[in-house]
Amino acid sequence: FLVLNCKLNSEIEVDEQLFGVEANQTTPRKLGILEQAHGGSLFLDEVNELPLAVQAKLVRFLHENAFNRLNGTQKVYS
């Protein structure tokens, strides 16, 4: 069971925390909370406070059951 408070973070922070970050020369790959909660439960507190761009990505994930990590080009299927 994982919890993410969507109100207390900036758009980029919420995007990174939800979807993760793909590795590049300066940073390692970071799993997002969606991957960490796979097979468990995820509670998004204050989801109505998410920026519209992140809300759209979240709806796309719920519809397709896949997402792209930040800086990533390949879809991650959940």
C-alpha positions as YAML, in Angstrom:
chain: A
units: angstrom
residues:
- id: 1
  name: PHE
  ca: [0.00, 0.00, 0.00]
- id: 2
  name: LEU
  ca: [1.63, 3.24, -1.17]
- id: 3
  name: VAL
  ca: [0.43, 6.84, -0.75]
- id: 4
  name: LEU
  ca: [1.27, 9.93, -2.80]
- id: 5
  name: ASN
  ca: [0.14, 13.39, -1.74]
- id: 6
  name: CYS
  ca: [-0.32, 15.19, -5.06]
- id: 7
  name: LYS
  ca: [-0.90, 18.63, -3.55]
- id: 8
  name: LEU
  ca: [2.46, 19.19, -1.91]
- id: 9
  name: ASN
  ca: [4.65, 18.76, -4.99]
- id: 10
  name: SER
  ca: [5.40, 20.64, -8.20]
- id: 11
  name: GLU
  ca: [4.32, 19.27, -11.60]
- id: 12
  name: ILE
  ca: [7.75, 17.84, -12.36]
- id: 13
  name: GLU
  ca: [8.09, 16.22, -8.93]
- id: 14
  name: VAL
  ca: [4.66, 14.58, -9.17]
- id: 15
  name: ASP
  ca: [5.43, 13.40, -12.72]
- id: 16
  name: GLU
  ca: [8.73, 11.88, -11.54]
- id: 17
  name: GLN
  ca: [7.13, 10.29, -8.48]
- id: 18
  name: LEU
  ca: [4.23, 8.78, -10.45]
- id: 19
  name: PHE
  ca: [5.93, 7.60, -13.62]
- id: 20
  name: GLY
  ca: [9.62, 7.45, -12.74]
- id: 21
  name: VAL
  ca: [12.65, 8.69, -14.67]
- id: 22
  name: GLU
  ca: [14.56, 6.90, -17.43]
- id: 23
  name: ALA
  ca: [18.32, 6.70, -16.98]
- id: 24
  name: ASN
  ca: [20.67, 9.03, -18.83]
- id: 25
  name: GLN
  ca: [24.33, 10.03, -18.51]
- id: 26
  name: THR
  ca: [23.79, 11.94, -15.26]
- id: 27
  name: THR
  ca: [21.03, 10.07, -13.45]
- id: 28
  name: PRO
  ca: [20.18, 6.41, -12.86]
- id: 29
  name: ARG
  ca: [16.74, 5.02, -13.67]
- id: 30
  name: LYS
  ca: [14.19, 5.72, -10.94]
- id: 31
  name: LEU
  ca: [11.04, 3.65, -10.63]
- id: 32
  name: GLY
  ca: [7.83, 5.57, -10.17]
- id: 33
  name: ILE
  ca: [5.21, 4.81, -7.57]
- id: 34
  name: LEU
  ca: [3.00, 3.18, -10.25]
- id: 35
  name: GLU
  ca: [5.65, 0.51, -10.81]
- id: 36
  name: GLN
  ca: [6.38, 0.19, -7.11]
- id: 37
  name: ALA
  ca: [2.70, -0.41, -6.34]
- id: 38
  name: HIS
  ca: [2.32, -3.08, -9.05]
- id: 39
  name: GLY
  ca: [0.24, -5.86, -7.54]
- id: 40
  name: GLY
  ca: [-0.66, -3.70, -4.54]
- id: 41
  name: SER
  ca: [-2.62, -0.56, -3.83]
- id: 42
  name: LEU
  ca: [-1.89, 3.08, -4.57]
- id: 43
  name: PHE
  ca: [-3.71, 5.95, -2.87]
- id: 44
  name: LEU
  ca: [-3.44, 9.32, -4.61]
- id: 45
  name: ASP
  ca: [-4.30, 11.93, -1.98]
- id: 46
  name: GLU
  ca: [-5.52, 15.30, -3.31]
- id: 47
  name: VAL
  ca: [-5.63, 13.94, -6.87]
- id: 48
  name: ASN
  ca: [-7.79, 16.91, -7.87]
- id: 49
  name: GLU
  ca: [-4.75, 19.14, -7.23]
- id: 50
  name: LEU
  ca: [-2.67, 17.46, -9.95]
- id: 51
  name: PRO
  ca: [-1.66, 19.73, -12.83]
- id: 52
  name: LEU
  ca: [-3.76, 19.13, -15.94]
- id: 53
  name: ALA
  ca: [-0.84, 17.69, -17.92]
- id: 54
  name: VAL
  ca: [-0.20, 15.07, -15.23]
- id: 55
  name: GLN
  ca: [-3.94, 14.34, -14.95]
- id: 56
  name: ALA
  ca: [-3.98, 13.61, -18.69]
- id: 57
  name: LYS
  ca: [-1.01, 11.24, -18.37]
- id: 58
  name: LEU
  ca: [-2.68, 9.49, -15.43]
- id: 59
  name: VAL
  ca: [-5.94, 9.02, -17.36]
- id: 60
  name: ARG
  ca: [-3.96, 7.68, -20.33]
- id: 61
  name: PHE
  ca: [-2.24, 5.20, -17.97]
- id: 62
  name: LEU
  ca: [-5.58, 4.06, -16.56]
- id: 63
  name: HIS
  ca: [-6.97, 3.60, -20.06]
- id: 64
  name: GLU
  ca: [-3.96, 1.93, -21.74]
- id: 65
  name: ASN
  ca: [-2.33, 0.34, -18.67]
- id: 66
  name: ALA
  ca: [1.00, 1.73, -19.94]
- id: 67
  name: PHE
  ca: [3.07, 4.89, -19.49]
- id: 68
  name: ASN
  ca: [6.36, 6.50, -20.43]
- id: 69
  name: ARG
  ca: [8.93, 7.37, -17.80]
- id: 70
  name: LEU
  ca: [10.21, 10.93, -17.81]
- id: 71
  name: ASN
  ca: [12.91, 11.18, -20.52]
- id: 72
  name: GLY
  ca: [11.83, 7.75, -21.77]
- id: 73
  name: THR
  ca: [10.78, 6.73, -25.26]
- id: 74
  name: GLN
  ca: [9.48, 3.20, -24.66]
- id: 75
  name: LYS
  ca: [6.17, 2.43, -23.00]
- id: 76
  name: VAL
  ca: [6.21, 0.59, -19.69]
- id: 77
  name: TYR
  ca: [3.32, -1.86, -19.39]
- id: 78
  name: SER
  ca: [1.87, -2.50, -16.00]
...
